[in-house]
Amino acid sequence: MIRIACRQLAPIIPDLTGNIERSVAAVRESVAAGARLVVLPELVTTGYMFSTPEEARSVAVTTDDPLFAQWALAVADIDGVVVGGFVELGADGLVYNSLAVVDGAGVLASYRKTHLWDREKLIFTPGSAVPPVVDTPLGRLGVLICYDLEFPEMTRSLALRGAELIIVPTNWPRETVPEGERVPEVTVAMAAAYINHVGVVCCDRSGTERGQDWNEASCIIDDRGWVVATADSTGIAMADLDLLLSRDKTITPFSDAFGDRRPELYGEVVAPL
């Protein structure tokens, strides 16, 4: 059983130093509240609404940037983990919408968003690597970024590779939702958790950035697809999850979410259009 905290922050373009300081403070506050896994939003160190690729490049960092050492130090004493987004400057000179998985020793893994949303395609290069499943002190964590979640092949792949929790830093643009309904992205996350019997954590952002508002819909979802925590008035979602439950794919004594799969019938799912 681990305590998970999502922190809905409001990064400011192009205040890299201030955004990093606020992210480190949020991690420390979450650890003080008992969290061992702290999830931060997509592009938490920079903001999202870039006007040009050059603006994004001006706040891009590499995976050996000192900022990650600050995240690591904040969770070192509790053997914890931080997952958060940043603009990455690749060794190839290209700019990526990325995340880092950090424990007390430093960066365990990074991932570049493969499914770019809307005008992101004018700013970033899509990643080309399979999203990782990372062995951490807390368990096996699979990671995606925002729009990646809406491709069921991605969450299924992570679950089949043994992810015990899927973590999704996001920036979800504000939507109008019918009375009594959740924003569609949360419904997608619930469905992914339910069909894969794996917990899902989505950390959204807050604030208004260059005229864009956000859903502020952070959520923690258990392995049976139920939302067990959403963001409170301070922008914090916190809950305890038992990651070992995600290893059990049994639905009934005669039904199994993975054992009943028929991959020989699913070829069209991955065939090019």
N, C-alpha and C positions, 0 to 999 in steps of 0.2 A: 504494500500500500504506500503510495507516494502522494504528497501534496503538490498540486500543480497550480501555478498562477499565470494568468494572461494579463498583460498590462497594456491597456489602450492608451498609447501616448500620441502626442500631436507634434511630430517633427516639423522643423521649419527650414525651408529652402532659403539660402544655402548654408545654414548655420551648423556645419559639421561638428565643431567643438562643443557647442551647446547641446546638440542632439545626443552626442556621445555621453556627455555629463548626465543628461536626464535619463538616458537608458541605464547607466551604471547605478544611479540613485534608485531607479525603479527595481533593479535586480536586488540591491541591498535591502530595500524595504520589504520585498517579497520574501527574501530569506529570513528576515527578522520575524515575519509572520508565519514562518514554518514551512515555506515552499522549498522543495528540492529541485523542481523543474520550473524554470521561468521562461515563458514564451513572449517574445516581443513582436511587434507588427512587421510587415513587409516594409523594406526600405526605412527602417526606424532611425538610421543614422543620418538620413539625408532629406526625407520628404519624397513626394511622389510626382507632383505635377510639373515636371521639367518642361521647359519651352523648347530646348534644343539638345542635341546630343552633347554639345560642348559644355552646356551647363551641368549635365550629369557627370561628365568626365572630370569637371572641376572638383567634385566631392567624392570621386572614386578612390577606393583603397584596395590594397592587396590583402590576401589572407594572412600575411604575417604582420599586419598593422598592429601597433601597440594597443589599439582599442580592444582587441580580443583578449589581450592580457588583463585588461581591467575587468572584463566580464569574468574571466577565469578566476581572478583573485576574489571576486565577490561571492563565488560559490565554492571555493577551495576547501573551506573549513567544514562544509556539510556534505562533501562528495556529491555536489549538485551539478546541474546542467543548465545552460542557457541556449536558447535557439532564437535567432533574430536576423532580420534582413539588412542588407547593405548594398551599395553600388560597388561592384567589383571591377577593378582594372585588371584584365587578364594579361598573362605573359605574352599573348598574341597582340596586345595593344588594343583589343576590343573591350567594350563596356557591357557588363552583364547585370541583370537584376538577380541578386544572389542571396543566400542565407548561409550562416555558419552555425555549426553545432559545437558548443564549447563546454569543456569540463574544467576542473581545477588545474589541469596540466596545460590547457590551451585548446587550439582548434582540433577537434576530432575529425571533422568532415565539413565540406562545403558543397553547395548545390546551386546550379544556375537554372533559373526558371526556363522551362522548355516551351511552354504555351504562353506567348505574350498576348496581352489583352489590348485591343483597340490601338490607341496611339503609342503604346509602349513599343510597337514595331518600328516607330520612327526614331526611337531613342536607344534601344538596347539590341544586342545580338542574342538570339535564342540559344539556350544551352543545348548541347548535343549528347550529354551523358545521362544514363539511367539514374533516377533519384536513388540515393543510397538508403540502406538500412544500416544504422550505426549502432554498434555495441557500446553501451554507456554504463556507468555505474548504476543506473536506474533500470536498465532493461534495453530491449532492442527498439530503437526509435526510427521510424520512417519519416521522411520529410518531403513536402511539396510547398509550392508557393501559389497562393490565391487561385487564379484561373486553372491551374493544373488540376485542382480538385474536381473540376467539372468534366473531366475525362475519366470515366470509371475504370478504364484500363490501368490508369496510374495507381489508384488506391488498391485495386485487386492485385496488381503486381507487387506492391509493397507488402500486402498481407500474405501473399503466397511465399514471399521471401522471408517470412518470419517476423515482420514488424509486430510488436506488441502494443504500439501506440503510433498513430499517424499525426504529425504536427504540421500545421499550416499557417504560417504568418500571412496575413492578408491586408489589402486595402480595398474594401468593398464600397464602391460608390453608392450614395444614398438612393434608395428606391421607394416608390409608393407601394405599400402592401395592404391588401384588403384586411378589414377588421378581423382580428382573431387569428391571422396567419403569421408565420415567420417569414423572414426574407428568404428568397429561394436558395441562396448559398447555404444557409443553415439546414434547410431541408435536404439539400444534396449531401451535406456532411452527415446528417442523421442516417440517410439511406446507405451511405458508404460504411458507416459503423455497423449498421444492422446486417447488411448482406455479407460483410466480411468478419463479423464478430470481433471487432477490434476497436479500441477507443480512438476517438478523434478529437484533437484540440485545435481550434481556430482562433487566432488572435488578430482582431481588427484594429483599426486606428481611430482617432478622434480628431476634433477640430475642423476648421474650414480652411482649405488650402487653395488659393487662387480661384475662389468661387466654387470649389467642389466640397460638398459635405459628404459624410461617410455614414454607413449603416450603424457603426458602433455596436456590432452584433457578435462580439467575442463569445465563444461558447466552449464548454467542456462536455463531451458526449461519452457515455460509457460504452462498453462492448456490446450492449444489446440495443444501441441506437437511441437511448434516452438522453436528453439534455439535462445534466445534473448541476450546471452552473452557467449563469450569464453575467455580463458586466453589471456591477452596481453603479451607483451614482458617482463614484469616484473613478470609474473606468477599470475596475479590477474584477476579474472572474477567478474564483478559487474553489477547488474541490479536491477530494482525495479519490484516487482510482487505484484499484488492484490490477496491475498490468498482467499478472499471471492468468487472469480470467480470459484474456485474449487468446490464450493458447488452446482453449477448448472451443471447437467449432461445432459441437453437438447442438442440434435443434430439438430433436426428440430422440427416443431410443432407436428409431429407425431412419432418422434424417440427419445429415451432416452437411454443413454449408460448403465444405471443400470436398468431402468424400463423395458427394453426389454430383460433382461437376462432370460434364461431358465435353472435354476439350476438342474431341474430334469433330464436333458439330459447330464450333465457334470460329472457323477460319475467316469468315467475312469480317469479324470484329477487328482484325489486324491487317486485313488485305488493303493495299492502296486503292483509292478511288479511281 
